[in-house]
């Protein structure tokens, strides 16, 4: 599920959520361009990140998002993402969800 796919004079932003076969939810992002350089410095033009929610925590996230039987978890996360201006860090890193986070840049 694509959460964001935008581009402008500050660069591009792509974010997506995928529920894997083993029940892991992976939320990833790739940002490029001058906006990245403004944050990290001129030498950095690309920023990637990933949240990984373990299968035993996915049900908690589903509940926090107000999910009901038959709802699509990536779809619920997309609605939350839209409603909160793309700010999902607090939700995913909360003690209830405890997503692992990693990032890298170049």
Beta strands, then each sheet from edge to edge (+ up, - down):
strand 1: 2-8
strand 2: 11-19
strand 3: 25-32
strand 4: 46-53
strand 5: 100-105
sheet 1: 1+ 2- 3+ 4- 5+
end
